[in-house]
Amino acid sequence: MRVLVVDDHLASAEGLRDYLQEWGHEARCAPGAGDALAVLETWRPEVIVCDLLMPPGPGGLELLRQVRATDAWIGFIMLTGQGTIEDAVLAIREGAFDFLTKPVDLDRLRLLVTHLGERNEMRSEVARLRRRLAHLGDEGVVVTRSTEMRRVMDLVERVAPSMASVLVIGESGSGKDFVAQRLHELSGRAQAPFIAVNCPAIPEALLESELFGHERGAFTGAVNERAGLFEHAGKGTLLLDEITEMAPGLQAKLLRVLESRRFRRVGGREERLADFRVVAATNRDPETAVRQGRLREDLYYRLNVFTVAMPALRARKEDIAPLAARFIASFAEQNGRPVEGLSNQALMALENYDWPGNVRELRNAIERAVVLARGPVIELTDLPQRIARPVVMIDRARSGASSRTRRMRRGRWGSA
């Protein structure tokens, strides 16, 4: 990475520059804010390591404001003495990545520069995903770093070409519908319809007619015959979401359809072919649901040829950044917004949040942030308040500063 060190103590700046070069970075130094701005006219660093106070000229906070006004993607790491920690916290609130107290903890500096590199990789990932989305559409992009999710997607790829029924289990919002769609897209049924049915969203009295269809006069109000979702699915895939909320009597009728591959409309006599594939999903533990009488045991065994267990987002936090990048790319494209990525504070808030609503909640939070963002970077203030928690960020900065001042001087550079 390209790193510019700005410090009015030139010997300190040159020392940090030398360390950065030893770590494999392209590093330069400047003795003041004005000199740094002159360097920026011909050379764009990805990171600026800057002293907060550089009398008698402008300090690091002023340099931060000037640079961020034209390039929000240059990451700032502020250097501060013990008497200026409050100013360093203010710098973080204005967009600095973090700060270090003098003498500089070299291990900490190396880690912060690495983190800034990861943030820049996210920006590149957003750009790459936007190009892919233009060709494949939103559902054609699978993004994960999680070992567990890779196992899930590997199972999906192996099961998809078969005729077997699949049961997808996982918390609400964890991506069960996404897995069902992938099973459809990777199967020989991809050109046929994919139909999703949210079982609890349809009143029990209507769900049977919705699935099976009905003949004219089958019940009060049935003035015309109507094809059900079984017929509309044709040779495609039918997702029965929250299958445990389906009435037991209707579960028995569904079981007969799966076993015989035939069905009749409500009030009808003609047998029709059921050539669709069934994917069922539930946010309950299916074996517990069987014991509680929510799910028929025979239907469970019929559906449970293959089980795909979706991990909660809090159990695969390494996927938060790539998923956020994917959603940023998608919503920026949909809304015509120039958003390219997240600030450090925003990304940290996402990674610290517990995500009770899982991927769906993350998706909604990113959609909101893309719409609210004032520039190419999603800031902490663009996120919902329950996620942002700006006070936690300030407390983290203060506690981090005080703990770093207590460390041994070994592995440090420069004077306080």
C-alpha positions in Angstrom: 0.0 0.0 0.0 1.0 3.6 -0.5 1.5 5.4 2.9 2.3 9.0 3.6 3.8 9.9 7.0 3.2 13.6 8.1 5.1 14.8 11.1 6.9 18.1 11.9 9.6 16.0 13.6 11.2 14.8 10.4 13.4 12.2 12.1 10.3 10.5 13.5 8.5 10.7 10.1 11.5 9.1 8.4 11.8 6.4 11.0 8.1 5.4 10.5 8.6 5.6 6.8 11.5 3.1 7.0 9.5 0.7 9.1 6.6 0.9 6.6 8.9 0.1 3.8 10.3 -2.9 5.6 6.8 -4.2 5.9 6.4 -4.0 2.1 4.6 -0.7 1.7 5.5 2.2 -0.6 6.0 5.0 1.9 7.0 8.7 1.8 7.1 11.4 4.4 6.3 15.1 4.7 7.2 17.6 7.5 3.8 19.4 7.6 0.2 19.7 6.3 1.2 22.1 3.5 3.9 19.8 2.3 1.5 16.8 2.5 -1.0 18.6 0.3 1.8 19.3 -2.2 2.7 15.6 -2.3 -1.0 14.7 -2.9 -1.0 16.8 -6.1 1.2 14.2 -7.8 1.0 11.0 -5.6 -2.1 9.5 -4.0 -1.5 7.5 -0.9 -4.0 5.0 0.4 -3.1 5.8 4.0 -1.9 9.0 5.8 -0.2 8.6 9.2 -0.4 12.1 10.6 0.7 14.0 13.7 -2.3 15.8 15.3 -0.3 18.9 16.3 2.3 20.4 14.0 2.9 24.0 15.1 3.0 26.7 13.9 1.2 25.4 10.7 -2.1 23.6 10.3 -2.5 20.3 12.3 -3.6 16.9 11.4 -7.3 17.6 12.0 -7.2 20.4 9.4 -5.4 18.1 6.9 -8.0 15.4 7.5 -10.8 17.8 6.7 -9.2 19.1 3.6 -8.3 15.6 2.2 -11.7 14.1 3.0 -13.4 16.9 1.2 -12.0 15.7 -2.0 -11.1 12.0 -1.4 -13.1 10.2 1.3 -11.2 6.9 0.7 -7.8 7.9 2.0 -7.5 6.4 5.5 -6.1 8.6 8.3 -4.2 7.3 11.3 -3.6 10.2 13.8 -0.6 10.4 16.1 -1.1 12.2 19.4 0.7 13.0 22.6 -0.9 12.4 26.0 -2.4 15.8 26.2 -4.4 15.7 23.0 -6.4 12.5 23.2 -9.7 14.4 23.2 -8.7 16.0 19.9 -7.8 12.5 18.6 -11.3 11.3 19.5 -12.7 14.3 17.6 -10.6 13.3 14.6 -12.2 9.8 14.7 -15.6 11.4 14.8 -14.7 13.4 11.7 -13.5 10.3 9.8 -10.1 9.3 10.9 -9.6 5.5 11.0 -7.9 5.4 14.5 -5.2 7.1 16.5 -2.0 6.1 18.2 -0.3 7.7 21.2 3.4 8.6 21.0 5.7 6.9 21.2 4.1 4.8 18.4 3.3 1.2 19.1 4.7 -0.4 15.9 2.7 -3.6 16.1 -0.5 -1.6 16.4 0.5 0.7 13.5 1.1 -2.4 11.3 -2.3 -3.8 12.2 -4.1 -0.6 11.5 -2.5 -0.2 8.0 -3.5 -3.8 7.3 -7.1 -3.1 8.3 -7.2 -0.1 6.0 -6.0 -2.4 3.2 -8.9 -4.7 3.9 -11.3 -1.7 3.7 -9.9 -0.8 0.3 -10.3 -4.4 -0.9 -14.0 -4.0 0.1 -14.3 -1.0 -2.2 -12.8 -3.0 -5.1 -15.1 -5.9 -4.3 -18.1 -3.5 -4.6 -16.9 -2.4 -8.0 -16.4 -6.0 -9.1 -19.8 -7.0 -7.8 -21.5 -4.2 -9.6 -20.0 -5.4 -12.9 -21.2 -9.0 -12.2 -24.6 -7.9 -11.1 -25.0 -6.1 -14.4 -24.7 -9.5 -16.2 -26.1 -12.0 -13.7 -28.7 -10.1 -11.7 -28.9 -9.9 -7.9 -29.6 -13.5 -7.3 -26.8 -14.8 -9.5 -24.0 -13.7 -7.1 -23.0 -16.0 -4.2 -20.7 -14.3 -1.7 -19.2 -16.0 1.3 -15.9 -16.4 3.2 -17.4 -18.7 5.8 -16.3 -22.3 5.9 -19.7 -23.4 7.1 -21.5 -21.5 4.3 -19.1 -22.9 1.7 -20.2 -26.4 2.9 -23.8 -25.4 2.6 -23.4 -24.1 -0.9 -21.4 -27.2 -1.9 -24.2 -29.4 -0.7 -26.7 -27.3 -2.6 -24.7 -27.7 -5.8 -24.6 -31.5 -5.4 -28.3 -31.9 -4.4 -29.7 -29.5 -7.0 -29.7 -31.8 -10.0 -31.6 -34.5 -8.2 -35.4 -35.0 -7.9 -35.1 -35.3 -4.1 -37.1 -33.1 -1.7 -35.0 -30.8 0.5 -35.7 -29.4 4.0 -34.0 -26.1 4.7 -33.8 -25.1 8.4 -32.5 -21.9 9.9 -33.5 -18.7 11.8 -35.7 -16.1 10.2 -33.8 -14.0 7.7 -30.9 -16.4 7.5 -31.3 -17.0 3.7 -33.5 -20.1 3.4 -35.3 -18.6 0.4 -32.0 -17.9 -1.2 -30.9 -21.5 -0.9 -34.3 -22.6 -2.3 -33.7 -20.4 -5.3 -30.2 -21.7 -5.8 -31.5 -25.3 -5.7 -33.9 -24.3 -8.5 -31.4 -22.3 -10.6 -28.8 -25.1 -10.5 -31.3 -27.8 -11.4 -32.8 -29.0 -14.7 -35.9 -27.1 -13.7 -34.3 -23.7 -13.9 -36.4 -22.6 -17.0 -39.6 -23.6 -15.3 -41.4 -21.5 -12.5 -40.0 -21.0 -9.0 -43.0 -20.4 -6.7 -42.6 -19.5 -3.0 -45.5 -19.9 -0.6 -45.4 -18.4 2.9 -47.6 -20.8 4.7 -48.5 -18.7 7.8 -49.3 -15.7 5.7 -52.3 -17.4 4.1 -55.4 -18.2 6.2 -55.8 -21.9 6.9 -59.2 -22.0 5.2 -57.7 -20.6 2.0 -54.3 -22.4 1.8 -55.7 -25.7 0.5 -57.5 -23.9 -2.4 -54.4 -21.8 -3.0 -52.2 -24.9 -3.4 -54.6 -27.4 -5.0 -56.8 -25.0 -6.9 -60.6 -25.5 -7.0 -63.5 -26.3 -9.3 -66.5 -24.0 -9.8 -68.9 -24.4 -6.9 -66.5 -26.3 -4.7 -67.3 -24.0 -1.8 -69.2 -20.8 -1.1 -67.7 -18.0 -3.3 -66.0 -20.4 -5.8 -67.9 -18.9 -8.8 -65.2 -19.9 -11.2 -62.7 -22.7 -11.5 -59.1 -21.7 -10.5 -55.8 -23.4 -11.0 -53.7 -23.6 -7.8 -50.0 -23.2 -7.2 -49.3 -26.9 -7.8 -50.4 -26.4 -11.4 -48.7 -23.0 -11.8 -45.4 -24.6 -10.6 -45.6 -27.1 -13.5 -42.2 -28.7 -13.8 -40.6 -26.1 -11.6 -39.9 -25.8 -7.9 -42.3 -25.0 -5.1 -41.0 -23.5 -1.8 -43.2 -24.1 1.2 -41.9 -21.7 3.7 -42.5 -22.3 7.4 -44.0 -25.7 6.7 -44.5 -26.3 10.4 -47.2 -23.7 10.5 -49.4 -25.6 8.0 -52.5 -27.3 9.5 -52.0 -31.0 10.2 -54.9 -32.0 7.9 -53.3 -30.2 5.0 -49.9 -31.7 5.8 -51.6 -35.1 5.3 -52.9 -34.1 1.9 -49.5 -32.7 0.9 -47.9 -36.0 1.9 -50.2 -37.9 -0.4 -49.2 -35.6 -3.3 -45.5 -36.2 -2.6 -46.0 -39.9 -2.5 -48.3 -40.3 -5.5 -47.1 -37.4 -7.5 -50.8 -36.6 -8.3 -53.5 -34.3 -6.9 -57.1 -33.2 -7.4 -58.4 -29.7 -7.2 -60.8 -28.9 -4.3 -64.2 -30.2 -5.4 -62.7 -31.9 -8.5 -62.4 -35.5 -9.6 -59.7 -35.3 -12.3 -56.3 -36.4 -11.2 -53.5 -34.1 -12.2 -49.7 -34.8 -12.4 -47.6 -33.2 -9.8 -44.2 -32.9 -11.5 -42.8 -30.1 -9.4 -40.0 -30.3 -6.8 -40.8 -29.4 -3.2 -38.4 -27.5 -1.1 -39.7 -27.0 2.5 -38.3 -24.5 5.0 -38.7 -23.8 8.7 -37.2 -21.7 11.4 -38.1 -24.3 14.0 -36.1 -27.4 14.9 -38.0 -30.0 12.9 -37.6 -32.9 15.4 -38.9 -30.7 18.2 -41.8 -29.7 15.9 -42.6 -33.3 15.3 -42.7 -34.0 19.1 -44.9 -30.9 19.6 -47.3 -32.1 16.9 -46.6 -29.1 14.6 -45.1 -31.3 11.9 -46.4 -34.8 10.9 -43.6 -37.3 11.4 -44.3 -39.1 8.1 -44.2 -35.8 6.2 -41.0 -34.9 8.0 -39.3 -38.1 6.8 -40.7 -37.5 3.3 -39.3 -34.0 3.1 -36.1 -34.7 4.9 -34.3 -36.6 2.1 -31.7 -33.8 2.4 -31.4 -31.2 5.1 -29.7 -27.9 4.6 -28.9 -26.1 7.9 -28.4 -22.4 7.4 -26.0 -20.8 10.0 -27.1 -17.6 11.7 -25.2 -14.4 10.5 -23.8 -13.9 14.0 -22.1 -17.3 13.7 -20.3 -16.3 10.4 -19.3 -12.7 11.0 -16.6 -13.1 8.4 -19.4 -12.9 5.8 -20.7 -9.5 7.0 -18.2 -7.4 5.0 -18.6 -9.3 1.7 -22.4 -9.5 2.1 -22.5 -5.7 2.8 -20.4 -5.2 -0.4 -22.8 -7.3 -2.4 -25.8 -5.3 -1.1 -24.1 -2.0 -1.6 -23.4 -2.9 -5.2 -27.0 -4.0 -5.8 -28.7 -1.1 -4.1 -26.3 1.5 -5.5 -27.1 0.2 -9.0 -30.9 0.1 -8.4 -31.0 3.6 -6.9 -28.4 5.3 -9.2 -26.3 6.1 -6.2 -22.4 6.6 -6.3 -21.9 4.6 -3.1 -18.7 2.5 -3.1 -18.2 1.2 0.4 -18.2 1.7 4.2 -16.2 3.8 6.5 -14.2 2.0 9.2 -16.7 3.1 11.9 -19.7 1.8 9.9 -18.0 -1.5 9.1 -17.0 -1.9 12.7 -20.6 -1.3 13.8 -21.9 -3.9 11.4 -19.4 -6.5 12.6 -20.1 -5.7 16.3 -23.9 -6.0 15.9 -25.6 -9.3 16.8 -28.0 -9.4 13.8 -31.1 -11.0 15.3 -32.8 -10.6 11.9 -29.8 -12.2 10.1 -29.0 -11.5 6.4 -32.5 -9.9 5.9 -31.8 -7.3 8.5 -28.3 -6.6 7.1 -29.8 -6.2 3.6 -32.4 -3.7 4.9 -29.8 -1.7 6.8 -27.6 -1.4 3.8 -30.5 -0.4 1.5 -31.3 2.4 4.0 -27.7 3.5 4.2 -27.2 3.6 0.4 -30.2 5.9 0.1 -29.0 8.2 3.0 -25.3 8.3 2.1 -24.2 11.8 1.1 -21.2 10.6 -0.9 -19.3 7.4 -1.9 -18.8 6.3 1.7 -21.5 5.0 4.0 -20.8 6.6 7.4 -21.8 5.5 10.9 -24.7 8.1 10.9 -26.2 6.4 7.8 -26.9 3.2 9.7 -29.9 2.6 11.9 -29.3 3.8 15.5 -29.6 0.4 17.0 -26.6 -0.7 14.9 -24.5 2.5 14.9 -24.1 3.1 18.6 -21.7 6.0 18.2 -21.1 6.3 21.9 -19.5 2.8 21.9 -17.1 4.0 19.2 -16.0 6.9 21.3 -15.7 4.8 24.4 -13.6 2.3 22.4 -11.3 5.0 21.2 -10.8 6.4 24.7 -10.3 3.0 26.4 -8.0 2.0 23.6 -5.9 5.1 24.1 -5.6 4.7 27.9 -4.7 1.1 27.6 -2.1 1.8 25.0 -0.4 4.4 27.2 0.1 1.7 29.8 2.0 -0.6 27.5 5.7 -1.2 27.8 7.8 1.1 25.6 9.3 -1.9 23.7 8.3 -2.0 20.1 7.7 1.8 19.9 9.0 4.6 17.8 9.4 8.3 18.4 9.0 10.6 21.4 5.8 11.6 23.2 
